[in-house]
């Protein structure tokens, strides 16, 4: 049986107890922590059930990707709660969405067990495309969400439309079952179903005939469901799915579909939050790569995913062999340009699903999901070779200089333990590569344990 989704309750009131009991009593969820004052009957209720009580979200002992943070306080969740949750791959949901997720009658087509299917698919989006996953663009995450929705319901197709600045149009963000140009802009007709949903924050189920069947160019829809995407105050877009068969969608479906509309809204909130807080929270300002903070979080997330689904995960850590000498000879400015060039080489030489970060002065790391030992060696050797052959900048009166990297690799499940064990063994392999001389690669295995001090 699939493990329940972990839930952290934030700022509950006694009036929320019926909802909390429903969540705790179902098999789909497990309440692991509550953020609230120590005193009161509600605090005693949680304590009696062994739920961890903390004063702030960051103090919770289990902040695992895929968990839900249920904010039950007044208004929208505060920025610090959203930031802390998103940095750990957690999803912030409100009272209404939590109630919909926990309702037994909030089912998708398929009868008994369908509500668990809704939760299962929502969970898959959180785990595989969590909002902080910078190796997947927002467009990739939107496409994944649309795929889940259109395959769960017997839909012919679907689109995600996002409001354009000025409020009079919607831009195509993702599509399935259509072949519209990427830059399609839809003018908002407030009398149309899409216009009503967007302008009035509504969710609608539609039965269509005649000219009304063409909701968008290329659509021939007999039935449809249209939902507003609402991250905060006011709609930001529309989720629309349709079928060529009449009577496919019901009002009950809207309750479950709204969970996925909320996921889209959450992606937009996280993107907006990143813009407000500044990219320097997630990226290294010199190279544009992920920074150490993001690397540590992603390493933990990918290790949990690899352990849960028995997947390969390889980690390559690399250090520039002669960066100090290069800086002394060429100056700090050209040294910074060289770091940027190496970052570009690493991005070009890895896949979109890989995660590349600058984790120190001249040290980089690459997380390679679902990559075995041999595959990691091939990637590392290609990166090493491209760095060694690259003509790095030198002063005007000089010739091109060479920089090289040494690389250490560790792989799960070849090495056991936590993400920190994987990182430690990759660094041990890097140490041995350095001892062999510049431009070297070492792959960790158990035989190296005897030759490496603890």
C-alpha positions in Angstrom: 0.0 0.0 0.0 1.3 3.5 -0.9 2.6 5.5 2.0 0.4 8.4 3.2 1.3 11.9 2.3 2.8 13.8 5.3 1.0 16.9 6.4 2.2 19.8 8.6 -0.6 21.9 10.0 0.2 25.6 10.5 -1.8 27.9 12.8 -5.0 25.8 13.3 -7.9 27.0 15.4 -10.3 24.9 17.5 -12.9 25.4 14.8 -10.6 23.4 12.4 -10.7 20.3 14.6 -13.4 18.5 12.5 -11.3 19.0 9.3 -8.2 17.9 11.1 -9.9 14.8 12.4 -11.0 13.9 8.9 -7.5 14.3 7.6 -6.0 12.2 10.5 -8.7 9.6 10.1 -8.2 8.9 6.4 -5.5 6.6 5.0 -4.2 9.1 2.5 -2.5 11.5 5.0 -0.4 11.5 8.1 -0.1 14.6 10.3 3.6 14.8 11.3 3.8 18.2 12.9 1.8 21.3 13.9 3.0 24.9 14.1 1.1 26.5 17.0 1.4 27.8 20.6 2.1 25.2 23.2 -1.0 25.9 25.3 -4.7 25.1 24.7 -7.0 22.2 24.1 -6.0 21.8 20.5 -2.4 21.6 21.4 -3.3 18.8 23.8 -5.2 17.0 21.0 -2.1 16.9 18.8 0.1 15.9 21.7 -2.2 13.0 22.6 -1.7 11.7 19.1 2.1 12.0 19.1 2.2 14.9 16.6 5.3 17.1 16.9 4.5 20.7 18.0 6.9 23.4 16.9 6.9 27.2 17.1 7.9 27.7 13.4 7.9 25.7 10.2 11.6 25.5 10.0 11.8 23.7 13.4 9.9 20.7 12.2 12.1 17.6 12.1 10.6 16.2 8.9 10.6 18.6 6.0 10.5 16.1 3.1 9.7 16.8 -0.5 6.1 15.9 -1.4 4.7 16.8 2.0 1.9 19.3 2.3 2.0 22.4 4.5 -1.7 23.1 5.4 -2.0 26.8 6.4 -5.2 27.2 8.4 -4.6 30.8 9.6 -6.4 33.9 8.4 -5.8 35.1 4.8 -3.0 33.9 2.6 0.1 32.0 4.0 2.8 34.5 5.1 5.8 34.9 2.8 8.2 33.2 5.3 6.0 30.1 5.4 5.8 30.0 1.6 9.6 30.5 1.3 10.5 27.9 3.8 8.1 25.4 2.3 9.2 25.9 -1.3 12.9 25.7 -0.4 12.2 22.1 0.9 10.0 21.0 -2.0 6.8 21.3 0.1 3.5 22.5 -1.1 1.5 25.1 0.8 -2.3 24.5 0.6 -5.1 26.3 2.3 -8.1 25.1 4.3 -10.3 24.7 1.2 -7.9 22.6 -0.8 -7.1 20.4 2.3 -10.8 19.8 2.7 -11.1 18.8 -0.9 -8.2 16.5 -0.8 -9.5 14.7 2.3 -13.1 14.3 1.2 -13.9 10.7 0.4 -16.6 11.9 -2.1 -14.1 14.1 -4.0 -13.4 11.4 -6.6 -12.3 11.3 -10.1 -13.9 9.0 -12.7 -13.3 5.3 -11.8 -15.4 4.6 -8.8 -13.9 3.2 -5.5 -10.4 4.3 -4.8 -10.5 7.2 -7.3 -10.0 9.8 -4.6 -6.7 8.1 -3.7 -5.8 8.3 -7.4 -6.2 12.1 -7.3 -4.0 12.3 -4.3 -1.5 9.9 -5.8 -1.2 11.9 -9.0 -1.0 15.2 -7.1 1.8 13.6 -5.0 3.7 12.5 -8.2 3.7 16.1 -9.4 5.0 17.3 -6.0 7.8 14.7 -5.9 8.9 14.7 -9.5 8.3 18.3 -10.4 8.4 20.1 -7.1 8.4 23.8 -7.4 12.1 24.3 -6.4 13.3 21.9 -9.1 15.2 24.4 -11.2 16.4 21.6 -13.6 12.8 21.5 -14.8 11.4 24.8 -16.2 8.0 26.0 -15.3 6.9 25.0 -18.8 7.9 21.4 -18.1 6.1 21.4 -14.8 2.9 22.8 -16.4 3.1 20.2 -19.1 3.4 17.4 -16.5 0.4 18.7 -14.6 -1.7 18.9 -17.8 -0.7 15.3 -18.7 -1.9 14.1 -15.3 -5.2 15.9 -15.6 -6.0 14.9 -19.2 -5.1 11.2 -18.6 -7.0 10.9 -15.3 -10.2 12.2 -16.8 -11.2 10.9 -20.3 -10.3 14.2 -21.9 -9.6 14.8 -25.6 -7.3 17.6 -24.7 -6.5 20.5 -22.4 -4.8 23.9 -22.2 -3.3 26.1 -19.5 -3.8 29.8 -20.3 -2.0 32.6 -18.3 -3.2 36.2 -18.1 -1.1 38.7 -20.0 -0.2 42.0 -18.3 -3.0 44.5 -18.9 -5.7 41.9 -18.2 -7.3 41.7 -21.7 -5.7 38.6 -23.0 -4.6 35.1 -22.1 -1.3 33.5 -23.4 -1.0 29.8 -24.2 1.3 28.3 -21.5 0.8 24.6 -22.2 -1.4 22.4 -24.5 -2.3 18.8 -25.0 -4.5 17.5 -27.9 -4.0 20.7 -29.8 -1.3 22.1 -32.1 -1.6 25.9 -31.6 1.5 28.1 -32.1 3.5 28.6 -28.9 2.9 32.4 -29.0 -0.9 32.1 -29.2 -2.7 34.9 -27.5 -6.4 34.6 -26.8 -8.5 37.8 -26.4 -10.8 37.6 -23.4 -14.5 37.6 -24.2 -16.2 38.1 -20.8 -19.3 36.4 -22.1 -17.5 33.2 -23.0 -16.9 30.3 -20.6 -13.2 31.1 -20.5 -13.9 34.7 -20.0 -16.3 34.0 -17.1 -13.9 31.7 -15.4 -11.0 34.1 -15.6 -12.8 37.4 -14.8 -15.0 36.0 -12.1 -12.7 33.4 -10.5 -15.2 30.7 -11.4 -15.1 27.0 -12.0 -17.6 25.7 -14.6 -18.7 22.4 -16.2 -20.0 22.9 -19.7 -22.2 21.0 -22.1 -21.7 22.4 -25.6 -23.6 22.4 -28.9 -23.3 24.1 -32.3 -20.9 27.0 -32.5 -20.2 26.9 -28.8 -18.3 23.7 -29.3 -15.2 25.6 -30.5 -14.0 27.0 -27.2 -10.6 27.6 -28.8 -9.3 27.3 -32.4 -9.1 23.6 -33.3 -11.3 22.4 -30.5 -14.5 20.3 -31.1 -15.8 19.9 -27.6 -19.1 18.4 -26.5 -18.3 18.8 -22.8 -15.6 20.7 -20.9 -14.4 21.8 -17.5 -13.0 25.3 -17.0 -11.3 26.4 -13.8 -9.8 29.7 -12.7 -6.1 29.6 -11.6 -6.0 31.7 -8.5 -2.8 31.9 -6.5 -3.9 34.8 -4.4 -6.4 37.7 -5.0 -7.7 37.5 -8.5 -7.3 35.0 -11.3 -4.0 34.5 -13.0 -5.2 32.1 -15.7 -7.4 29.3 -16.7 -7.2 25.5 -16.8 -9.5 24.1 -19.5 -10.0 20.4 -20.4 -12.5 19.0 -22.9 -14.0 15.9 -24.5 -15.7 15.1 -27.8 -18.1 13.0 -25.8 -21.1 14.7 -24.0 -21.6 14.4 -20.2 -18.0 13.5 -19.3 -17.5 16.1 -16.6 -19.6 16.7 -13.5 -19.6 19.1 -10.6 -17.9 16.5 -8.4 -15.0 16.4 -10.9 -14.4 20.2 -10.4 -13.6 19.6 -6.7 -10.8 17.3 -7.7 -9.7 19.2 -10.7 -9.4 22.4 -8.5 -6.5 20.7 -6.7 -4.5 20.7 -10.0 -5.5 24.2 -10.7 -4.1 25.0 -7.3 -0.8 23.3 -8.1 -0.5 25.5 -11.2 -1.2 28.6 -9.0 1.4 27.4 -6.5 4.0 27.2 -9.3 3.2 30.8 -10.2 3.4 31.8 -6.6 6.9 30.3 -6.2 8.1 31.9 -9.4 6.8 35.3 -8.2 8.4 34.7 -4.8 11.7 34.0 -6.4 11.4 37.2 -8.3 10.5 39.2 -5.2 13.3 37.7 -3.0 16.0 37.9 -5.7 17.7 35.2 -7.8 20.7 35.3 -5.5 18.8 33.1 -3.0 18.9 30.2 -5.5 21.7 31.0 -7.9 25.4 31.8 -7.8 25.6 35.4 -9.1 29.0 34.9 -10.9 28.2 31.8 -12.9 24.4 31.7 -12.9 24.5 28.1 -11.6 22.6 26.8 -8.6 24.3 27.8 -5.3 25.4 25.6 -2.4 22.1 26.1 -0.6 20.1 24.9 -3.5 22.5 22.0 -4.1 22.2 20.8 -0.5 18.4 20.8 -0.8 18.3 19.1 -4.1 20.8 16.4 -3.1 18.5 15.5 -0.2 15.4 15.5 -2.5 17.1 13.3 -5.2 18.4 10.9 -2.6 15.0 10.4 -1.1 13.5 9.9 -4.5 16.2 7.4 -5.5 15.7 5.4 -2.2 11.9 5.4 -2.5 11.8 4.2 -6.1 15.1 2.2 -6.2 16.7 4.4 -8.8 20.4 5.1 -9.6 21.7 8.5 -8.5 25.3 9.6 -9.3 27.1 12.6 -7.9 30.2 14.1 -9.5 32.2 16.8 -7.6 34.9 18.6 -9.4 37.6 21.1 -8.5 39.7 23.3 -10.8 43.2 22.1 -10.5 45.2 25.3 -11.1 42.7 28.2 -10.5 45.0 30.0 -8.0 47.9 30.0 -10.4 45.6 31.2 -13.2 44.3 34.1 -11.1 47.8 35.1 -10.2 48.9 35.1 -13.8 45.8 36.5 -15.4 44.1 38.5 -12.8 40.8 38.1 -10.8 38.6 39.5 -13.6 39.8 36.9 -16.2 39.6 34.3 -13.4 35.9 35.1 -13.0 35.4 34.8 -16.7 37.0 31.4 -16.7 34.6 30.3 -13.9 31.7 31.4 -16.1 33.1 29.6 -19.1 33.5 26.4 -17.0 29.9 26.8 -15.8 28.7 27.0 -19.5 30.7 23.9 -20.4 29.0 22.0 -17.5 25.5 23.1 -18.5 26.1 22.2 -22.2 27.6 18.8 -21.2 24.7 17.7 -19.0 21.0 16.9 -19.4 18.0 19.1 -18.5 17.2 16.7 -15.7 20.7 17.0 -14.2 21.5 19.5 -11.5 24.7 21.5 -11.7 25.8 23.9 -8.9 28.8 25.9 -7.9 29.5 24.8 -4.3 32.8 26.5 -3.6 35.4 28.9 -5.0 36.6 26.6 -7.8 34.4 23.6 -6.9 31.4 22.4 -8.8 28.9 19.5 -8.4 26.6 17.7 -10.8 23.7 15.5 -9.6 22.9 12.9 -12.3 19.5 11.3 -11.6 18.9 7.8 -12.9 22.5 7.5 -14.0 24.6 4.4 -13.2 28.4 4.3 -12.5 29.4 3.8 -16.1 27.1 6.5 -17.3 28.5 8.9 -14.7 32.1 8.1 -15.7 31.2 8.8 -19.4 29.7 12.2 -18.4 32.6 13.1 -16.2 35.2 12.2 -18.8 33.4 14.3 -21.4 33.3 17.3 -19.1 36.9 16.8 -18.1 38.0 16.7 -21.8 36.0 19.7 -22.8 37.4 21.8 -19.9 41.0 20.7 -20.7 40.7 21.6 -24.4 38.9 25.0 -23.9 40.9 28.2 -24.7 40.4 30.2 -21.5 41.0 34.0 -21.6 44.4 35.6 -21.0 45.7 39.1 -20.9 46.0 40.8 -24.3 49.7 40.1 -24.6 49.4 36.5 -23.7 48.3 33.3 -25.5 45.4 31.0 -24.5 45.8 29.2 -21.2 44.7 25.8 -20.0 42.7 24.9 -17.0 41.8 21.4 -15.9 39.5 19.8 -13.4 39.8 16.8 -11.2 36.6 14.8 -10.6 35.3 12.5 -7.9 32.2 10.3 -8.4 30.0 8.4 -6.1 26.9 6.4 -6.9 23.7 5.2 -5.2 22.9 2.4 -4.6 26.5 1.2 -5.1 27.3 3.3 -1.9 24.8 3.0 1.0 23.7 5.5 3.5 22.3 9.1 3.4 22.9 11.9 1.0 25.7 13.1 3.2 27.4 9.7 2.9 27.1 10.0 -0.9 28.7 13.5 -0.8 31.4 12.4 1.5 32.4 9.5 -0.7 32.4 11.7 -3.8 34.8 14.0 -2.0 37.0 11.1 -1.0 37.2 10.1 -4.7 38.0 13.7 -5.6 40.9 13.7 -3.1 42.3 10.5 -4.7 41.9 12.0 -8.1 43.9 15.1 -7.0 46.7 12.8 -5.7 47.0 11.2 -9.1 47.6 14.6 -10.6 45.6 17.2 -12.5 43.0 16.3 -15.1 42.1 13.0 -13.3 38.8 11.2 -12.5 38.2 8.7 -9.6 35.0 6.6 -9.0 34.4 5.7 -5.5 34.0 2.0 -4.6 34.5 -0.1 -1.5 38.1 -0.9 -2.4 39.0 2.8 -2.0 37.9 2.6 1.7 41.1 0.8 2.6 43.3 3.4 1.0 41.4 6.5 2.3 41.6 7.7 5.9 38.2 8.1 7.6 
